[in-house]
Amino acid sequence: MYPPISQEELAHRVGIDRTYISSLERCVYSPSIEVPDRLAAVLGVELAALLKKASSE
């Protein structure tokens, strides 16, 4: 398991605004492919893992 990271820290590491991270979580914006790619790199996961639909449990 990865340690938690705040929206503020993630935004800082990716080089985008914290409010944009929040908007992405709420599906307010559809980002260009560059943003999820940078998010995946910072989080150390494959891009496909970010784009995969969550399974309902």
C-alpha distance matrix in Angstrom:
0.0 3.8 6.6 9.0 12.0 15.5 17.8 20.1 17.9 16.8 20.5 21.6 19.5 20.7 24.2 24.8 25.7 23.3 25.5 25.0 21.2 22.2 24.8 22.6 20.3 23.5 24.9 27.9 28.0 27.6 26.4 27.9 25.8 25.4 23.1 20.4 20.7 20.2 17.3 15.6 16.6 15.4 11.9 11.9 12.1 15.3 17.7 18.1 14.6 15.7 19.0 18.2 19.4 17.1 18.3 20.0 18.9
3.8 0.0 3.8 6.4 8.7 12.4 14.7 16.8 14.3 13.3 17.0 18.0 15.9 17.2 20.7 21.4 22.4 20.1 22.6 22.2 18.5 19.8 22.6 20.5 18.5 22.0 23.4 26.0 25.9 25.7 24.1 25.6 23.7 22.9 20.5 18.1 18.4 17.4 14.5 13.2 14.0 12.1 8.9 9.6 10.6 14.2 16.3 17.5 14.2 14.6 18.2 18.2 19.6 17.7 19.5 21.4 20.9
6.6 3.8 0.0 3.8 6.5 10.0 13.0 14.7 12.3 12.2 15.9 16.5 15.0 16.9 20.0 20.7 21.2 18.6 21.3 21.5 17.9 18.9 22.1 20.6 18.5 21.9 23.8 26.0 26.2 26.5 24.9 26.6 25.2 24.0 21.3 19.4 20.0 18.4 15.4 15.1 15.5 12.9 10.3 11.8 13.4 17.2 18.9 20.4 17.1 16.8 20.5 20.8 21.9 19.8 21.9 23.3 22.7
9.0 6.4 3.8 0.0 3.8 6.7 9.7 11.8 10.1 10.0 13.6 14.7 13.9 15.6 18.3 18.4 18.4 15.5 17.9 18.4 14.8 15.4 18.8 17.6 15.4 18.6 20.8 22.9 23.3 24.0 22.7 24.8 23.8 22.8 19.7 18.0 19.3 17.6 14.2 14.7 15.7 12.8 10.3 12.9 14.1 17.6 18.6 20.1 16.9 15.8 19.4 19.9 20.6 18.5 20.9 22.0 21.7
12.0 8.7 6.5 3.8 0.0 3.8 6.7 8.2 6.4 6.5 9.9 10.9 10.5 12.2 14.7 14.9 14.9 12.2 15.0 15.5 12.1 13.2 16.6 15.6 14.0 17.3 19.4 21.0 21.1 22.0 20.3 22.4 21.7 20.3 17.1 16.0 17.3 15.1 12.0 13.2 14.0 10.7 9.1 12.3 14.0 17.3 17.8 19.9 17.1 15.4 18.9 20.1 21.0 19.5 22.3 23.7 23.9
15.5 12.4 10.0 6.7 3.8 0.0 3.8 5.3 5.2 6.1 8.4 9.8 10.7 12.2 13.9 13.3 12.4 9.3 11.9 13.1 10.1 10.6 14.3 14.1 12.7 15.5 18.0 19.0 19.5 20.9 19.5 21.9 21.9 20.5 17.0 16.5 18.3 16.0 12.9 15.0 16.0 12.6 11.7 15.3 16.7 19.7 19.5 21.7 19.1 16.8 19.9 21.4 21.9 20.5 23.5 24.5 25.0
17.8 14.7 13.0 9.7 6.7 3.8 0.0 3.8 5.6 5.1 5.9 8.5 9.9 10.4 11.7 10.3 9.1 5.8 8.3 9.3 6.4 7.2 10.8 10.8 10.0 12.8 15.0 15.6 15.9 17.5 16.2 18.8 19.2 17.9 14.2 14.2 16.5 14.2 11.3 14.1 15.4 12.3 11.9 15.7 16.7 19.2 18.3 20.5 18.4 15.5 18.2 20.2 20.6 19.7 23.1 24.1 25.2
20.1 16.8 14.7 11.8 8.2 5.3 3.8 0.0 3.8 5.5 5.2 6.1 8.7 10.0 10.3 9.4 7.9 5.2 8.5 10.1 8.4 9.6 12.8 13.4 13.2 15.7 17.8 17.8 17.9 19.6 17.9 20.1 20.7 18.9 15.3 16.1 17.9 15.0 12.8 15.9 16.4 13.1 13.6 17.2 18.9 21.4 20.6 23.2 21.4 18.5 21.2 23.5 24.1 23.4 26.8 27.9 28.9
17.9 14.3 12.3 10.1 6.4 5.2 5.6 3.8 0.0 3.8 5.4 5.0 6.2 8.6 9.8 10.2 10.1 8.2 11.8 12.6 10.4 12.3 15.5 15.2 15.0 18.0 19.8 20.3 19.9 21.1 18.9 20.6 20.6 18.4 15.2 15.7 16.8 13.6 11.6 14.2 14.1 10.4 11.1 14.5 16.7 19.5 19.2 22.1 20.2 17.8 20.9 23.1 24.2 23.5 26.8 28.3 29.1
16.8 13.3 12.2 10.0 6.5 6.1 5.1 5.5 3.8 0.0 3.8 5.4 5.2 6.1 8.4 8.5 9.3 7.8 11.1 10.8 8.1 10.7 13.5 12.4 12.5 15.8 17.1 18.0 17.2 17.9 15.6 17.3 17.0 15.0 11.8 11.9 13.1 10.2 7.8 10.6 11.0 7.6 8.3 11.9 13.6 16.1 15.6 18.4 16.7 14.2 17.2 19.6 20.9 20.5 24.0 25.7 26.9
20.5 17.0 15.9 13.6 9.9 8.4 5.9 5.2 5.4 3.8 0.0 3.8 5.5 5.1 5.8 5.0 5.6 5.1 8.5 8.1 6.6 9.6 11.8 11.3 12.3 15.2 16.2 16.3 15.3 16.3 13.9 15.6 16.0 13.8 10.5 11.8 13.3 10.2 8.7 12.2 12.6 9.8 11.2 14.6 16.1 18.1 16.8 19.8 18.7 15.7 18.1 20.9 22.1 22.2 25.8 27.5 29.0
21.6 18.0 16.5 14.7 10.9 9.8 8.5 6.1 5.0 5.4 3.8 0.0 3.8 5.5 5.1 6.4 7.3 7.6 11.3 11.3 10.3 13.1 15.4 15.1 16.1 19.0 20.0 19.9 18.7 19.7 16.9 18.1 18.4 15.6 12.8 14.4 15.1 11.5 10.8 14.0 13.3 10.2 12.4 15.4 17.6 19.8 19.0 22.3 21.2 18.5 21.2 24.0 25.5 25.5 29.0 30.8 32.1
19.5 15.9 15.0 13.9 10.5 10.7 9.9 8.7 6.2 5.2 5.5 3.8 0.0 3.8 5.6 8.0 10.2 10.5 14.0 13.2 11.6 14.8 16.9 15.8 16.7 20.0 20.7 21.2 19.6 19.9 16.8 17.5 17.0 14.1 11.8 12.8 12.7 9.0 8.6 11.2 9.9 6.7 9.4 12.0 14.5 16.8 16.4 19.8 18.8 16.7 19.5 22.3 24.2 24.3 27.8 29.9 31.2
20.7 17.2 16.9 15.6 12.2 12.2 10.4 10.0 8.6 6.1 5.1 5.5 3.8 0.0 3.8 5.8 8.8 9.9 12.8 11.0 9.8 13.5 14.8 13.3 14.9 18.1 18.1 18.5 16.5 16.5 13.3 13.7 13.4 10.4 8.0 9.6 9.7 6.0 6.2 9.4 8.7 6.6 9.5 12.0 13.7 15.2 14.1 17.6 17.1 14.6 17.0 20.1 22.1 22.7 26.3 28.6 30.2
24.2 20.7 20.0 18.3 14.7 13.9 11.7 10.3 9.8 8.4 5.8 5.1 5.6 3.8 0.0 3.8 7.0 9.3 12.0 10.6 10.6 14.1 15.1 14.4 16.5 19.2 19.2 18.9 16.8 17.1 13.9 14.2 14.7 11.5 9.4 12.0 12.3 8.8 9.6 13.0 12.2 10.3 13.2 15.7 17.5 18.8 17.3 20.8 20.6 17.8 19.8 23.1 24.9 25.7 29.4 31.5 33.3
24.8 21.4 20.7 18.4 14.9 13.3 10.3 9.4 10.2 8.5 5.0 6.4 8.0 5.8 3.8 0.0 3.8 6.6 8.6 6.9 7.7 11.0 11.6 11.4 13.8 16.0 16.1 15.4 13.5 14.4 11.5 12.7 13.9 11.4 8.6 11.4 12.8 10.0 9.9 13.7 13.9 12.1 14.3 17.3 18.4 19.5 17.5 20.6 20.4 17.1 18.8 22.1 23.4 24.2 28.0 29.8 31.8
25.7 22.4 21.2 18.4 14.9 12.4 9.1 7.9 10.1 9.3 5.6 7.3 10.2 8.8 7.0 3.8 0.0 3.8 5.4 5.3 6.8 9.1 10.0 11.0 13.0 14.7 15.5 14.2 13.1 15.0 12.9 14.9 16.6 14.6 11.5 13.9 15.9 13.3 12.5 16.3 16.9 14.8 16.4 19.7 20.8 22.1 20.1 22.9 22.3 18.8 20.5 23.6 24.3 24.8 28.5 29.8 31.8
23.3 20.1 18.6 15.5 12.2 9.3 5.8 5.2 8.2 7.8 5.1 7.6 10.5 9.9 9.3 6.6 3.8 0.0 3.8 5.3 5.2 6.5 8.8 10.0 11.0 12.8 14.4 13.6 13.4 15.6 14.1 16.6 18.0 16.5 12.9 14.4 16.8 14.3 12.5 16.1 17.1 14.6 15.4 19.0 20.0 21.8 20.1 22.6 21.3 17.9 19.9 22.6 22.9 22.9 26.4 27.5 29.2
25.5 22.6 21.3 17.9 15.0 11.9 8.3 8.5 11.8 11.1 8.5 11.3 14.0 12.8 12.0 8.6 5.4 3.8 0.0 3.8 5.4 5.0 6.2 8.6 9.9 10.6 12.2 10.8 11.2 14.0 13.3 16.3 18.3 17.3 13.8 15.3 18.2 16.4 14.6 18.1 19.6 17.5 18.0 21.7 22.1 23.5 21.3 23.5 22.4 18.7 20.1 22.7 22.6 22.7 26.2 27.0 28.9
25.0 22.2 21.5 18.4 15.5 13.1 9.3 10.1 12.6 10.8 8.1 11.3 13.2 11.0 10.6 6.9 5.3 5.3 3.8 0.0 3.8 5.3 4.9 6.1 8.6 9.8 10.2 9.0 8.3 10.6 9.5 12.5 14.6 13.8 10.3 12.0 15.0 13.5 12.1 15.6 17.3 15.8 16.5 19.9 20.0 20.9 18.4 20.5 19.9 16.2 17.2 20.1 20.3 20.9 24.6 25.7 28.0
21.2 18.5 17.9 14.8 12.1 10.1 6.4 8.4 10.4 8.1 6.6 10.3 11.6 9.8 10.6 7.7 6.8 5.2 5.4 3.8 0.0 3.8 5.4 5.1 6.3 8.8 9.8 10.0 9.7 11.4 10.2 13.2 14.4 13.7 9.9 10.5 13.6 12.1 9.7 13.0 15.0 13.2 13.3 16.9 16.9 18.2 16.1 18.2 17.0 13.4 15.0 17.6 17.9 18.1 21.8 23.0 25.0
22.2 19.8 18.9 15.4 13.2 10.6 7.2 9.6 12.3 10.7 9.6 13.1 14.8 13.5 14.1 11.0 9.1 6.5 5.0 5.3 3.8 0.0 3.8 5.4 5.2 6.4 8.7 8.7 9.8 12.3 12.3 15.7 17.2 17.0 13.3 13.5 16.9 15.8 13.1 16.0 18.4 16.5 16.0 19.6 19.4 20.8 18.7 20.3 18.8 15.2 16.5 18.7 18.2 17.9 21.4 22.0 23.9
24.8 22.6 22.1 18.8 16.6 14.3 10.8 12.8 15.5 13.5 11.8 15.4 16.9 14.8 15.1 11.6 10.0 8.8 6.2 4.9 5.4 3.8 0.0 3.8 5.4 5.1 6.1 5.1 6.3 9.3 10.0 13.6 15.7 16.0 12.7 13.2 16.8 16.2 14.0 17.0 19.5 18.2 18.0 21.4 20.7 21.4 18.8 20.1 19.2 15.5 15.9 18.3 17.6 18.1 21.5 22.2 24.6
22.6 20.5 20.6 17.6 15.6 14.1 10.8 13.4 15.2 12.4 11.3 15.1 15.8 13.3 14.4 11.4 11.0 10.0 8.6 6.1 5.1 5.4 3.8 0.0 3.8 5.4 4.9 5.9 5.7 7.3 7.6 11.2 12.6 13.3 10.0 9.8 13.5 13.5 11.2 13.7 16.6 15.8 15.3 18.4 17.4 17.8 15.1 16.3 15.6 11.8 12.2 14.7 14.4 15.2 18.8 20.0 22.5
20.3 18.5 18.5 15.4 14.0 12.7 10.0 13.2 15.0 12.5 12.3 16.1 16.7 14.9 16.5 13.8 13.0 11.0 9.9 8.6 6.3 5.2 5.4 3.8 0.0 3.8 5.5 7.7 8.9 10.4 11.1 14.6 15.4 16.2 12.7 11.6 15.3 15.3 12.2 14.3 17.4 16.3 15.0 18.2 17.0 17.9 15.7 16.5 14.9 11.4 12.2 14.0 13.1 13.0 16.4 17.2 19.4
23.5 22.0 21.9 18.6 17.3 15.5 12.8 15.7 18.0 15.8 15.2 19.0 20.0 18.1 19.2 16.0 14.7 12.8 10.6 9.8 8.8 6.4 5.1 5.4 3.8 0.0 3.8 5.5 8.2 10.4 12.2 15.9 17.3 18.5 15.3 14.5 18.3 18.5 15.7 17.8 21.0 20.0 18.8 21.9 20.6 21.2 18.8 19.1 17.8 14.4 14.5 15.9 14.3 14.3 17.4 17.6 20.1
24.9 23.4 23.8 20.8 19.4 18.0 15.0 17.8 19.8 17.1 16.2 20.0 20.7 18.1 19.2 16.1 15.5 14.4 12.2 10.2 9.8 8.7 6.1 4.9 5.5 3.8 0.0 3.8 5.5 7.0 9.5 13.1 14.6 16.4 13.7 12.9 16.7 17.5 15.3 17.1 20.4 20.1 19.2 22.0 20.2 20.2 17.3 17.4 16.9 13.4 12.6 14.4 13.0 14.0 17.2 17.9 20.8
27.9 26.0 26.0 22.9 21.0 19.0 15.6 17.8 20.3 18.0 16.3 19.9 21.2 18.5 18.9 15.4 14.2 13.6 10.8 9.0 10.0 8.7 5.1 5.9 7.7 5.5 3.8 0.0 3.8 7.0 9.5 13.2 15.6 17.0 14.3 14.6 18.2 18.6 16.9 19.3 22.2 21.6 21.3 24.2 22.9 22.9 19.8 20.4 20.1 16.5 15.7 17.9 16.7 17.8 21.0 21.5 24.4
28.0 25.9 26.2 23.3 21.1 19.5 15.9 17.9 19.9 17.2 15.3 18.7 19.6 16.5 16.8 13.5 13.1 13.4 11.2 8.3 9.7 9.8 6.3 5.7 8.9 8.2 5.5 3.8 0.0 3.8 6.0 9.5 12.2 13.6 11.3 12.0 15.5 16.1 14.9 17.4 20.0 19.9 20.0 22.7 21.5 21.1 17.7 18.7 18.9 15.3 14.4 17.1 16.7 18.4 21.8 22.9 25.9
27.6 25.7 26.5 24.0 22.0 20.9 17.5 19.6 21.1 17.9 16.3 19.7 19.9 16.5 17.1 14.4 15.0 15.6 14.0 10.6 11.4 12.3 9.3 7.3 10.4 10.4 7.0 7.0 3.8 0.0 3.8 6.8 9.1 11.3 9.8 10.1 13.3 14.6 13.9 15.8 18.5 19.1 19.2 21.5 19.8 18.8 15.3 16.0 16.8 13.4 11.9 14.9 14.9 17.2 20.6 22.2 25.5
26.4 24.1 24.9 22.7 20.3 19.5 16.2 17.9 18.9 15.6 13.9 16.9 16.8 13.3 13.9 11.5 12.9 14.1 13.3 9.5 10.2 12.3 10.0 7.6 11.1 12.2 9.5 9.5 6.0 3.8 0.0 3.8 6.3 7.7 6.2 7.3 10.2 11.2 11.1 13.3 15.5 16.2 16.9 19.0 17.7 16.9 13.3 14.8 15.9 12.5 11.6 15.2 16.0 18.3 21.9 23.9 26.9
27.9 25.6 26.6 24.8 22.4 21.9 18.8 20.1 20.6 17.3 15.6 18.1 17.5 13.7 14.2 12.7 14.9 16.6 16.3 12.5 13.2 15.7 13.6 11.2 14.6 15.9 13.1 13.2 9.5 6.8 3.8 0.0 3.8 5.4 6.0 7.6 9.1 10.6 11.7 13.4 15.1 16.4 17.6 19.1 18.0 16.5 12.9 14.7 16.5 13.6 12.5 16.2 17.7 20.3 23.8 26.2 29.2
25.8 23.7 25.2 23.8 21.7 21.9 19.2 20.7 20.6 17.0 16.0 18.4 17.0 13.4 14.7 13.9 16.6 18.0 18.3 14.6 14.4 17.2 15.7 12.6 15.4 17.3 14.6 15.6 12.2 9.1 6.3 3.8 0.0 3.8 5.6 5.8 6.2 8.8 10.2 10.9 12.5 14.6 15.6 16.5 15.1 13.2 9.6 11.5 13.8 11.4 10.4 14.1 16.2 19.0 22.4 25.2 28.0
25.4 22.9 24.0 22.8 20.3 20.5 17.9 18.9 18.4 15.0 13.8 15.6 14.1 10.4 11.5 11.4 14.6 16.5 17.3 13.8 13.7 17.0 16.0 13.3 16.2 18.5 16.4 17.0 13.6 11.3 7.7 5.4 3.8 0.0 3.8 5.8 5.1 6.2 8.6 10.0 10.6 12.4 14.3 15.2 14.7 13.4 10.4 13.2 15.0 12.7 12.7 16.5 18.8 21.1 24.6 27.5 30.0
23.1 20.5 21.3 19.7 17.1 17.0 14.2 15.3 15.2 11.8 10.5 12.8 11.8 8.0 9.4 8.6 11.5 12.9 13.8 10.3 9.9 13.3 12.7 10.0 12.7 15.3 13.7 14.3 11.3 9.8 6.2 6.0 5.6 3.8 0.0 3.8 5.3 5.2 6.1 8.6 9.9 10.6 12.2 14.0 13.6 13.2 10.3 13.2 14.0 11.0 11.7 15.4 17.4 19.2 22.9 25.4 27.9
20.4 18.1 19.4 18.0 16.0 16.5 14.2 16.1 15.7 11.9 11.8 14.4 12.8 9.6 12.0 11.4 13.9 14.4 15.3 12.0 10.5 13.5 13.2 9.8 11.6 14.5 12.9 14.6 12.0 10.1 7.3 7.6 5.8 5.8 3.8 0.0 3.8 5.4 4.8 6.0 8.5 9.8 10.2 11.8 10.6 9.9 6.8 9.5 10.2 7.3 8.2 11.8 14.0 15.8 19.4 22.1 24.5
20.7 18.4 20.0 19.3 17.3 18.3 16.5 17.9 16.8 13.1 13.3 15.1 12.7 9.7 12.3 12.8 15.9 16.8 18.2 15.0 13.6 16.9 16.8 13.5 15.3 18.3 16.7 18.2 15.5 13.3 10.2 9.1 6.2 5.1 5.3 3.8 0.0 3.8 5.4 5.2 6.3 8.8 9.9 10.4 9.6 8.5 5.9 9.4 10.7 8.9 10.0 13.3 16.2 18.1 21.5 24.6 26.8
20.2 17.4 18.4 17.6 15.1 16.0 14.2 15.0 13.6 10.2 10.2 11.5 9.0 6.0 8.8 10.0 13.3 14.3 16.4 13.5 12.1 15.8 16.2 13.5 15.3 18.5 17.5 18.6 16.1 14.6 11.2 10.6 8.8 6.2 5.2 5.4 3.8 0.0 3.8 5.4 5.1 6.2 8.5 9.8 10.3 10.5 8.8 12.5 13.0 10.9 12.8 16.1 18.7 20.0 23.5 26.4 28.3
17.3 14.5 15.4 14.2 12.0 12.9 11.3 12.8 11.6 7.8 8.7 10.8 8.6 6.2 9.6 9.9 12.5 12.5 14.6 12.1 9.7 13.1 14.0 11.2 12.2 15.7 15.3 16.9 14.9 13.9 11.1 11.7 10.2 8.6 6.1 4.8 5.4 3.8 0.0 3.8 5.5 5.2 6.1 8.4 8.6 9.7 8.2 11.5 11.0 8.5 11.0 14.0 16.3 17.1 20.7 23.3 25.1
15.6 13.2 15.1 14.7 13.2 15.0 14.1 15.9 14.2 10.6 12.2 14.0 11.2 9.4 13.0 13.7 16.3 16.1 18.1 15.6 13.0 16.0 17.0 13.7 14.3 17.8 17.1 19.3 17.4 15.8 13.3 13.4 10.9 10.0 8.6 6.0 5.2 5.4 3.8 0.0 3.8 5.5 5.1 5.8 5.1 5.9 5.3 8.7 8.2 6.9 9.7 12.2 15.1 15.9 19.2 22.2 23.8
16.6 14.0 15.5 15.7 14.0 16.0 15.4 16.4 14.1 11.0 12.6 13.3 9.9 8.7 12.2 13.9 16.9 17.1 19.6 17.3 15.0 18.4 19.5 16.6 17.4 21.0 20.4 22.2 20.0 18.5 15.5 15.1 12.5 10.6 9.9 8.5 6.3 5.1 5.5 3.8 0.0 3.8 5.5 5.1 6.4 7.5 7.9 11.5 11.3 10.6 13.3 15.7 18.8 19.6 22.7 25.7 27.2
15.4 12.1 12.9 12.8 10.7 12.6 12.3 13.1 10.4 7.6 9.8 10.2 6.7 6.6 10.3 12.1 14.8 14.6 17.5 15.8 13.2 16.5 18.2 15.8 16.3 20.0 20.1 21.6 19.9 19.1 16.2 16.4 14.6 12.4 10.6 9.8 8.8 6.2 5.2 5.5 3.8 0.0 3.8 5.5 8.0 10.3 10.7 14.1 13.1 11.8 15.0 17.3 19.9 20.1 23.3 26.0 27.2
11.9 8.9 10.3 10.3 9.1 11.7 11.9 13.6 11.1 8.3 11.2 12.4 9.4 9.5 13.2 14.3 16.4 15.4 18.0 16.5 13.3 16.0 18.0 15.3 15.0 18.8 19.2 21.3 20.0 19.2 16.9 17.6 15.6 14.3 12.2 10.2 9.9 8.5 6.1 5.1 5.5 3.8 0.0 3.8 5.6 8.8 9.8 12.5 10.6 9.7 13.3 15.0 17.4 17.2 20.2 22.8 23.7
11.9 9.6 11.8 12.9 12.3 15.3 15.7 17.2 14.5 11.9 14.6 15.4 12.0 12.0 15.7 17.3 19.7 19.0 21.7 19.9 16.9 19.6 21.4 18.4 18.2 21.9 22.0 24.2 22.7 21.5 19.0 19.1 16.5 15.2 14.0 11.8 10.4 9.8 8.4 5.8 5.1 5.5 3.8 0.0 3.8 7.0 9.2 11.8 10.3 10.7 14.1 15.4 18.3 18.2 20.9 23.9 24.7
12.1 10.6 13.4 14.1 14.0 16.7 16.7 18.9 16.7 13.6 16.1 17.6 14.5 13.7 17.5 18.4 20.8 20.0 22.1 20.0 16.9 19.4 20.7 17.4 17.0 20.6 20.2 22.9 21.5 19.8 17.7 18.0 15.1 14.7 13.6 10.6 9.6 10.3 8.6 5.1 6.4 8.0 5.6 3.8 0.0 3.8 6.4 8.3 6.6 7.7 10.9 11.8 14.9 15.1 17.7 20.9 21.9
15.3 14.2 17.2 17.6 17.3 19.7 19.2 21.4 19.5 16.1 18.1 19.8 16.8 15.2 18.8 19.5 22.1 21.8 23.5 20.9 18.2 20.8 21.4 17.8 17.9 21.2 20.2 22.9 21.1 18.8 16.9 16.5 13.2 13.4 13.2 9.9 8.5 10.5 9.7 5.9 7.5 10.3 8.8 7.0 3.8 0.0 3.8 5.3 5.4 7.1 9.2 10.2 13.8 14.9 17.3 20.9 22.3
17.7 16.3 18.9 18.6 17.8 19.5 18.3 20.6 19.2 15.6 16.8 19.0 16.4 14.1 17.3 17.5 20.1 20.1 21.3 18.4 16.1 18.7 18.8 15.1 15.7 18.8 17.3 19.8 17.7 15.3 13.3 12.9 9.6 10.4 10.3 6.8 5.9 8.8 8.2 5.3 7.9 10.7 9.8 9.2 6.4 3.8 0.0 3.8 5.4 5.4 6.5 8.8 12.3 14.0 17.0 20.4 22.4
18.1 17.5 20.4 20.1 19.9 21.7 20.5 23.2 22.1 18.4 19.8 22.3 19.8 17.6 20.8 20.6 22.9 22.6 23.5 20.5 18.2 20.3 20.1 16.3 16.5 19.1 17.4 20.4 18.7 16.0 14.8 14.7 11.5 13.2 13.2 9.5 9.4 12.5 11.5 8.7 11.5 14.1 12.5 11.8 8.3 5.3 3.8 0.0 3.8 5.4 5.0 5.9 9.7 11.8 14.2 17.9 20.0
14.6 14.2 17.1 16.9 17.1 19.1 18.4 21.4 20.2 16.7 18.7 21.2 18.8 17.1 20.6 20.4 22.3 21.3 22.4 19.9 17.0 18.8 19.2 15.6 14.9 17.8 16.9 20.1 18.9 16.8 15.9 16.5 13.8 15.0 14.0 10.2 10.7 13.0 11.0 8.2 11.3 13.1 10.6 10.3 6.6 5.4 5.4 3.8 0.0 3.8 5.5 5.3 8.6 9.5 12.1 15.6 17.3
15.7 14.6 16.8 15.8 15.4 16.8 15.5 18.5 17.8 14.2 15.7 18.5 16.7 14.6 17.8 17.1 18.8 17.9 18.7 16.2 13.4 15.2 15.5 11.8 11.4 14.4 13.4 16.5 15.3 13.4 12.5 13.6 11.4 12.7 11.0 7.3 8.9 10.9 8.5 6.9 10.6 11.8 9.7 10.7 7.7 7.1 5.4 5.4 3.8 0.0 3.8 5.6 8.2 9.3 12.7 15.8 17.9
19.0 18.2 20.5 19.4 18.9 19.9 18.2 21.2 20.9 17.2 18.1 21.2 19.5 17.0 19.8 18.8 20.5 19.9 20.1 17.2 15.0 16.5 15.9 12.2 12.2 14.5 12.6 15.7 14.4 11.9 11.6 12.5 10.4 12.7 11.7 8.2 10.0 12.8 11.0 9.7 13.3 15.0 13.3 14.1 10.9 9.2 6.5 5.0 5.5 3.8 0.0 3.8 6.4 9.0 12.1 15.3 18.0
18.2 18.2 20.8 19.9 20.1 21.4 20.2 23.5 23.1 19.6 20.9 24.0 22.3 20.1 23.1 22.1 23.6 22.6 22.7 20.1 17.6 18.7 18.3 14.7 14.0 15.9 14.4 17.9 17.1 14.9 15.2 16.2 14.1 16.5 15.4 11.8 13.3 16.1 14.0 12.2 15.7 17.3 15.0 15.4 11.8 10.2 8.8 5.9 5.3 5.6 3.8 0.0 3.8 6.3 8.9 12.3 14.9
19.4 19.6 21.9 20.6 21.0 21.9 20.6 24.1 24.2 20.9 22.1 25.5 24.2 22.1 24.9 23.4 24.3 22.9 22.6 20.3 17.9 18.2 17.6 14.4 13.1 14.3 13.0 16.7 16.7 14.9 16.0 17.7 16.2 18.8 17.4 14.0 16.2 18.7 16.3 15.1 18.8 19.9 17.4 18.3 14.9 13.8 12.3 9.7 8.6 8.2 6.4 3.8 0.0 3.8 6.3 9.2 12.3
17.1 17.7 19.8 18.5 19.5 20.5 19.7 23.4 23.5 20.5 22.2 25.5 24.3 22.7 25.7 24.2 24.8 22.9 22.7 20.9 18.1 17.9 18.1 15.2 13.0 14.3 14.0 17.8 18.4 17.2 18.3 20.3 19.0 21.1 19.2 15.8 18.1 20.0 17.1 15.9 19.6 20.1 17.2 18.2 15.1 14.9 14.0 11.8 9.5 9.3 9.0 6.3 3.8 0.0 3.8 6.5 9.1
18.3 19.5 21.9 20.9 22.3 23.5 23.1 26.8 26.8 24.0 25.8 29.0 27.8 26.3 29.4 28.0 28.5 26.4 26.2 24.6 21.8 21.4 21.5 18.8 16.4 17.4 17.2 21.0 21.8 20.6 21.9 23.8 22.4 24.6 22.9 19.4 21.5 23.5 20.7 19.2 22.7 23.3 20.2 20.9 17.7 17.3 17.0 14.2 12.1 12.7 12.1 8.9 6.3 3.8 0.0 3.8 6.2
20.0 21.4 23.3 22.0 23.7 24.5 24.1 27.9 28.3 25.7 27.5 30.8 29.9 28.6 31.5 29.8 29.8 27.5 27.0 25.7 23.0 22.0 22.2 20.0 17.2 17.6 17.9 21.5 22.9 22.2 23.9 26.2 25.2 27.5 25.4 22.1 24.6 26.4 23.3 22.2 25.7 26.0 22.8 23.9 20.9 20.9 20.4 17.9 15.6 15.8 15.3 12.3 9.2 6.5 3.8 0.0 3.7
18.9 20.9 22.7 21.7 23.9 25.0 25.2 28.9 29.1 26.9 29.0 32.1 31.2 30.2 33.3 31.8 31.8 29.2 28.9 28.0 25.0 23.9 24.6 22.5 19.4 20.1 20.8 24.4 25.9 25.5 26.9 29.2 28.0 30.0 27.9 24.5 26.8 28.3 25.1 23.8 27.2 27.2 23.7 24.7 21.9 22.3 22.4 20.0 17.3 17.9 18.0 14.9 12.3 9.1 6.2 3.7 0.0
